[in-house]
Amino acid sequence: MDLTSAAEIAARVSAREVSAAEVARVALARIAAVDPLLRAFLSVEPGAVLARAAEVDRRVATGSGRLRLAGVPVAVKDNISTRGLRTTCGSRILAHYVPPYDATAVERLEAAGAVVVGKTNCDEFAMGSSTENSAFAVTRNPYDLERVPGGSSGGSTVAVAARMAPLALGSETGGSVRQPASFCNVFGLKPTYGRISRYGLVAFASSLDNIGCVANSARDTALLLSVIAGRDERDATSATVAVPDYAAELEHSVRGMRLGIPREFFGAGLDPEVRRIIDQGIQNAGTLGCELVEVSLPHTEYAIADYYIIAPAEASSNLARYDGVRYGERVPDPQDLSDMYRRTRSGGFGQEVKRRIMIGTYALSAGYYDAYYARAMKVRTLIKRDYDRAFERVDALLTPVSPTPPFRIGERVDDPLAMYLSDIYTVTANLAGIPSISVPCGFTAGGLPVGLQILGRQFDETTILRLAHACASAYPAASPPLQV
């Protein structure tokens, strides 16, 4: 059985052409066969997966409600809470943490008949762009095993790209779904801030964090978003905005759309081969009857500096809770409370997390708050206004996702600035709170994937999904074989 299409699996399970248990066994077999090489998963419990699939089959047999994801295997990033299933955030400090509750997104998945097949690897506390910062494993790109899959949601994108599950949940703070989606030739959606409940998502930077969707098609992305989006009383930041049937809107024509091309996204640092592929993707959109318009987002040049003040500052605050007192790991035999705090956090956190905590603590410290964090929030407002002005003229924006193709494992892990610049085209969407999607666009001469980014107005996921579907359907990229 093919694990590419969630919509097809759900239809077949609902029609009782195949059982959810059969689908689950195929997924588990695929994970067992290829994941020892790829290391996309941190936790898989086959007994629980098969028990869950059997429950879905009982619900289908009794006709108890419409199950939009009946029997569909879903991988879940390991910073999203799953009741009874280990949730580590890729960190030693949570190595044995088992949540007593499900995230709202997971609840909604299971209510729709999905089967969570496991928890996927990620950069520790979602801090990274390569999935090399995990305390437990380095995840490999299925198109080139010597290269990174991107991050921090690298495990989720590899699970979908390598056909271990047709859908996955990731999380986004500055590009952590879209960049690995680009690197792994899958669709990766960051929704509008507030579109999906963050209840059960372990906090990194609360004003930037989103749960995102990973799939092999725009149709499956739309289906997944329709299931998990919507207001949640347990998350005060979730929006009271109607959730459309995104999949039903996909076939509407994109002819007449005005698409903006921001000049600031095509300057120095953009790999020539990536530019060639993105330029072709933009021209392809033009052939669908869309009008291409050059626009300017003048404050883009400040985005990386702005993001790397705001995100670490919020991380410093959020990660203060990991102190060895309430939950998580605790060092043995501390001399006193201060010794316990120091040794627990020193041993529990990795280098990148420590680096960001220190940056954030400095930015928030007495005498520096106004100079750094307060000023960064003002620049964030300017970035948001740039987008507001652009969307007065156009319906969506087209840009690269990453300035480079997937880079080699180990190439940037000791160069934080080079790693941070991987997010140069993605962080603005998080700062502005707008939706954005990475769409497979083509491959380099060496067979490495490149994604096209589509950005839209707040709560207008419908438009960017329609455009993603139209582009991918009219111009499917010929994919080289996976290495697994």
C-alpha positions in Angstrom: 0.0 0.0 0.0 1.2 3.5 -0.9 1.5 5.9 2.0 1.6 9.1 -0.2 -2.0 10.4 -0.1 -3.9 10.9 3.1 -7.1 11.7 1.2 -6.9 8.4 -0.6 -6.2 6.4 2.5 -9.1 8.0 4.4 -11.5 7.3 1.5 -10.5 3.7 1.3 -10.7 3.1 5.0 -14.0 4.8 5.2 -15.3 2.6 2.3 -13.9 -0.4 4.2 -11.8 -1.4 1.2 -8.8 -1.6 3.6 -8.7 -1.5 7.3 -6.9 1.1 9.5 -5.0 -1.8 11.1 -3.6 -2.8 7.7 -2.6 0.7 6.9 -0.9 1.0 10.4 1.0 -2.2 9.8 2.3 -0.9 6.4 3.4 2.3 8.1 5.1 0.5 11.0 6.9 -1.8 8.5 8.1 1.2 6.5 9.4 2.9 9.6 11.2 -0.2 10.7 12.8 -0.6 7.3 14.1 2.9 6.6 14.2 4.9 9.9 17.3 3.2 11.3 19.1 5.0 8.5 17.1 8.3 8.5 16.5 8.7 12.2 13.2 10.7 11.7 11.5 9.2 14.8 12.4 9.3 18.4 9.4 7.3 19.8 7.3 4.6 18.1 5.1 2.2 20.1 3.7 -0.4 17.7 1.3 -1.9 20.2 -0.4 1.5 20.9 -0.5 2.3 17.2 -2.2 -1.0 16.4 -4.7 -0.6 19.3 -5.5 2.9 18.0 -6.0 1.6 14.5 -8.3 -1.1 15.8 -10.4 1.6 17.5 -10.7 3.5 14.3 -11.9 0.3 12.5 -14.6 -0.1 15.2 -15.7 3.5 14.6 -15.9 3.0 10.9 -17.8 -0.3 11.3 -20.4 1.3 13.5 -20.7 4.4 11.4 -20.1 6.7 14.3 -19.6 10.0 12.6 -17.6 11.3 9.6 -14.0 10.5 10.0 -12.1 12.8 7.6 -8.8 11.2 8.4 -10.0 7.6 8.9 -6.9 5.4 9.4 -4.4 8.0 8.2 -1.0 7.6 9.8 0.3 10.9 11.2 3.7 11.7 12.6 3.9 14.3 15.4 6.9 16.5 16.2 8.3 15.7 19.6 7.6 19.1 21.1 3.8 18.5 20.8 2.2 16.8 23.8 0.9 13.3 23.4 -0.8 11.7 26.3 1.1 8.6 27.4 3.7 8.9 24.7 7.1 10.4 25.5 7.6 14.0 24.5 11.3 15.1 24.8 11.6 18.2 22.6 14.9 16.6 21.5 16.4 17.5 24.9 18.1 15.5 27.6 16.2 17.6 30.2 12.9 16.0 29.1 14.4 12.6 28.1 11.8 10.7 30.2 8.9 13.1 30.2 5.5 11.6 29.4 2.7 14.1 29.2 -0.6 13.5 31.0 -2.6 15.2 28.2 -2.8 15.6 24.4 -2.3 18.8 22.5 -5.5 20.2 21.0 -4.2 19.5 17.5 -3.6 15.9 18.5 -7.1 15.6 20.0 -8.6 16.9 16.8 -6.5 14.5 14.7 -7.7 11.5 16.6 -11.3 12.7 16.7 -11.1 12.7 12.9 -9.8 9.1 12.9 -6.1 9.7 12.4 -3.5 7.3 13.9 -0.4 8.8 15.5 2.4 6.5 14.5 5.2 8.2 16.5 7.1 11.3 17.6 9.6 12.9 15.3 13.1 14.2 15.9 13.7 17.9 16.1 16.4 20.4 17.0 16.3 20.8 20.8 13.3 22.9 21.9 12.9 23.7 18.1 16.0 25.8 18.2 17.8 25.1 14.9 17.7 24.8 11.2 19.1 21.4 10.5 17.9 18.9 13.1 21.5 18.4 14.2 20.9 20.0 17.6 18.8 17.1 18.9 20.2 15.4 21.9 19.4 12.0 20.5 20.1 11.7 16.8 21.0 13.5 13.6 18.2 13.1 11.0 19.3 12.6 7.4 17.8 14.0 4.2 16.3 11.1 2.1 17.4 12.7 -1.1 21.1 12.8 0.0 22.0 11.0 3.2 25.0 13.2 3.8 22.9 16.4 3.9 20.6 17.8 6.5 16.8 17.7 6.1 16.5 21.3 7.5 15.0 22.1 10.9 13.7 22.2 13.4 10.9 20.0 12.1 13.3 17.8 10.1 12.0 14.6 11.5 8.4 15.4 10.5 9.3 16.4 6.9 11.5 13.3 6.5 8.7 11.1 7.8 6.5 12.4 5.0 9.1 12.6 2.3 10.3 9.0 2.9 6.7 7.7 2.9 6.6 6.7 6.5 3.4 8.7 7.0 1.4 10.8 4.6 0.9 13.6 7.1 2.9 15.2 9.9 2.6 18.0 12.5 5.6 20.3 12.8 6.1 23.6 14.6 7.2 27.0 13.4 8.9 29.8 15.2 11.0 31.2 12.3 10.7 28.8 9.4 10.9 25.4 11.1 8.2 23.8 8.9 8.8 25.6 5.6 12.6 25.4 5.4 12.8 21.6 6.0 9.8 21.1 3.7 11.8 22.9 1.0 14.8 20.7 1.7 12.8 17.5 1.6 10.5 18.2 -1.4 7.2 18.2 0.5 4.5 20.8 1.3 5.0 22.7 4.5 2.4 25.2 5.8 2.8 27.8 8.5 -0.7 29.1 9.3 -1.7 32.5 10.5 -0.7 33.0 14.1 -3.8 32.0 16.1 -5.3 29.8 13.3 -4.2 26.5 15.1 -4.3 26.2 18.9 -0.9 26.2 20.6 -2.3 24.3 23.6 0.1 21.4 24.1 2.9 22.8 22.0 5.9 23.2 24.3 6.7 26.9 24.2 9.8 28.3 22.6 8.9 31.9 21.7 5.2 32.3 22.5 4.5 35.3 20.2 6.0 33.5 17.2 5.2 29.8 17.7 2.8 28.0 15.4 1.9 24.4 14.8 2.3 23.6 11.1 1.2 21.1 8.5 3.4 18.8 6.4 2.1 16.7 3.5 2.8 15.5 0.0 0.2 17.6 -1.7 -1.7 20.9 -1.3 -4.9 18.8 -1.1 -3.6 16.8 1.9 -2.2 20.0 3.5 -5.7 21.6 3.1 -7.4 18.5 4.6 -5.0 18.5 7.6 -5.5 22.2 8.2 -9.3 21.9 8.1 -9.2 19.2 10.8 -6.9 20.9 13.3 -7.7 24.7 12.8 -10.1 26.7 14.9 -10.8 28.4 18.2 -9.7 26.6 21.4 -10.8 28.0 24.8 -7.6 26.6 26.3 -5.5 28.9 24.1 -6.3 32.6 24.6 -4.3 33.4 21.4 -6.3 31.1 19.2 -8.6 33.2 16.9 -12.3 33.2 16.7 -12.3 33.1 12.9 -14.4 30.7 10.8 -12.4 27.7 9.3 -13.2 27.2 5.6 -13.2 23.8 3.9 -9.8 24.5 2.4 -9.8 21.4 0.2 -13.1 22.4 -1.4 -11.6 25.7 -2.4 -8.6 24.3 -4.2 -10.1 23.9 -7.7 -11.1 27.6 -8.0 -9.1 29.3 -10.7 -6.1 31.5 -9.8 -6.5 33.5 -13.1 -6.4 37.2 -12.4 -4.5 36.9 -9.1 -1.9 39.6 -8.6 1.3 38.1 -7.2 4.0 40.3 -5.6 7.8 39.6 -6.1 9.6 41.3 -3.2 12.9 42.6 -4.5 14.6 42.3 -1.1 14.3 38.5 -1.3 16.5 38.2 -4.4 19.7 40.0 -3.4 23.2 38.9 -2.3 23.5 35.5 -0.7 20.9 33.8 -2.9 22.4 30.7 -4.5 22.4 31.1 -8.3 20.9 27.6 -8.9 18.2 28.3 -6.3 17.4 31.6 -8.0 17.1 29.9 -11.4 14.6 27.4 -10.0 12.6 30.0 -8.2 12.5 32.4 -11.2 11.1 29.5 -13.3 8.5 28.8 -10.6 7.5 32.4 -10.6 7.2 32.4 -14.4 5.1 29.3 -14.2 2.7 31.1 -12.0 2.5 33.8 -14.6 1.4 31.3 -17.2 -1.6 30.4 -15.1 -3.0 33.8 -15.7 -1.6 35.6 -12.7 -0.1 39.0 -12.9 3.4 39.4 -11.6 4.2 42.7 -9.8 7.4 43.8 -8.2 7.0 45.0 -4.6 9.2 46.2 -1.8 9.4 45.1 1.9 12.0 47.6 2.9 12.5 46.5 6.5 13.4 42.9 5.5 17.1 43.7 6.0 16.5 43.9 9.8 14.5 40.7 10.1 17.2 38.3 11.2 18.6 40.6 13.8 15.0 41.4 15.0 14.1 37.7 15.2 17.2 36.8 17.1 16.5 39.3 19.8 12.7 38.5 20.2 12.9 34.7 20.0 15.8 34.2 22.4 14.3 36.7 24.9 11.0 34.8 24.9 12.9 31.5 25.1 14.8 32.7 28.1 11.6 33.3 29.9 9.8 30.1 28.7 12.7 27.8 29.5 13.1 29.1 33.0 10.6 26.4 34.1 13.1 23.6 33.4 14.9 23.8 36.8 14.8 20.3 38.1 12.0 21.0 40.6 8.6 20.2 39.0 9.2 17.9 36.1 12.0 16.8 33.7 15.4 15.6 34.7 17.1 16.5 38.0 20.7 16.0 39.0 21.3 13.6 41.9 22.5 14.7 45.3 22.6 18.5 44.9 24.4 20.5 47.6 21.6 23.1 47.7 18.9 24.6 45.5 21.3 26.8 43.5 23.6 23.8 42.8 20.5 21.8 41.6 19.4 24.6 39.3 22.9 25.1 37.9 23.8 21.5 37.3 20.4 20.4 36.0 20.3 23.2 33.4 24.0 22.9 32.5 23.7 19.1 31.9 20.2 19.1 30.5 20.4 21.8 27.8 22.6 21.6 24.7 24.9 24.3 23.4 22.4 26.0 21.1 19.7 26.2 23.7 22.2 27.6 26.2 23.4 30.2 23.6 19.9 31.4 23.0 19.0 31.5 26.7 22.1 33.7 27.4 21.3 36.0 24.4 17.7 36.3 25.6 18.6 36.9 29.2 21.0 39.6 28.2 18.4 41.3 26.0 15.9 41.4 28.8 18.3 42.4 31.6 18.1 45.7 33.5 19.4 48.5 31.4 19.2 46.6 28.1 15.5 45.9 27.8 14.7 49.2 26.0 17.7 49.0 23.8 17.1 45.5 22.6 13.7 43.8 23.2 11.5 46.9 23.2 13.2 48.3 20.1 13.0 44.9 18.4 9.2 44.9 18.9 9.0 48.3 17.2 10.9 47.0 14.2 8.6 44.0 14.2 5.7 46.4 13.8 7.5 48.0 10.8 7.9 44.6 9.2 4.2 43.9 9.6 3.3 47.3 8.1 5.5 46.4 5.0 3.4 43.3 4.5 0.1 45.3 5.0 1.1 47.8 2.3 2.2 45.0 -0.1 -1.2 43.2 0.3 -3.0 46.4 -0.6 -1.6 45.8 -4.1 -1.3 42.0 -4.4 -3.1 38.8 -3.4 0.0 36.8 -2.4 3.8 37.0 -2.5 6.3 34.6 -4.1 9.9 34.2 -2.8 12.5 31.6 -2.1 12.2 29.6 1.1 15.9 29.2 1.7 18.9 30.9 0.1 20.6 27.6 -0.5 19.8 23.9 -1.2 20.2 21.4 1.7 23.7 21.8 3.1 26.0 19.0 4.3 25.7 17.5 7.8 28.3 19.3 10.1 28.8 22.1 7.6 27.2 24.8 9.7 26.7 23.3 13.2 29.7 25.2 14.6 28.9 28.5 12.8 25.7 29.9 14.4 25.5 33.0 12.2 25.6 30.9 9.0 22.9 28.6 10.5 20.8 31.6 11.5 20.9 33.0 7.9 19.2 29.8 6.7 16.0 31.4 8.0 16.5 34.8 6.3 13.5 34.4 4.0 11.1 32.8 6.5 11.4 34.7 9.8 9.4 37.7 8.5 6.2 35.6 8.2 6.4 34.7 11.8 7.2 38.3 12.9 4.2 39.5 10.9 1.9 36.6 11.9 0.9 35.8 8.3 0.4 32.4 6.6 3.0 31.0 4.3 3.6 27.7 2.5 6.6 26.0 0.9 5.8 24.3 -2.4 8.1 21.8 -4.2 9.5 23.8 -7.1 12.4 21.7 -8.6 15.8 20.2 -8.1 19.3 21.3 -8.5 21.6 19.6 -11.0 22.8 17.5 -8.1 19.3 16.3 -7.3 18.6 18.5 -4.2 15.1 19.9 -3.6 14.2 23.6 -3.8 10.9 25.0 -2.5 8.9 28.1 -3.6 7.4 30.2 -0.8 3.9 31.7 -1.1 2.9 34.2 1.6 -0.6 35.6 2.1 -2.8 37.9 4.1 -3.7 37.0 7.7 -6.2 34.2 7.8 -6.2 33.8 4.0 -4.7 30.3 3.9 -7.3 29.6 1.2 -5.5 31.8 -1.4 -2.1 30.4 -0.8 -3.3 26.8 -0.8 -5.2 27.4 -4.1 -2.1 28.9 -5.7 0.1 26.1 -4.3 -2.3 23.5 -5.7 -2.4 25.2 -9.1 1.3 25.6 -9.5 2.1 22.0 -8.3 -0.6 20.5 -10.5 0.4 22.4 -13.7 4.1 22.1 -13.2 4.9 19.0 -11.2 8.6 18.7 -10.5 10.3 15.5 -11.8 11.6 14.0 -8.6 14.9 12.0 -8.4 14.7 8.7 -6.5 15.0 8.7 -2.7 18.1 7.0 -1.3 16.0 4.8 0.9 
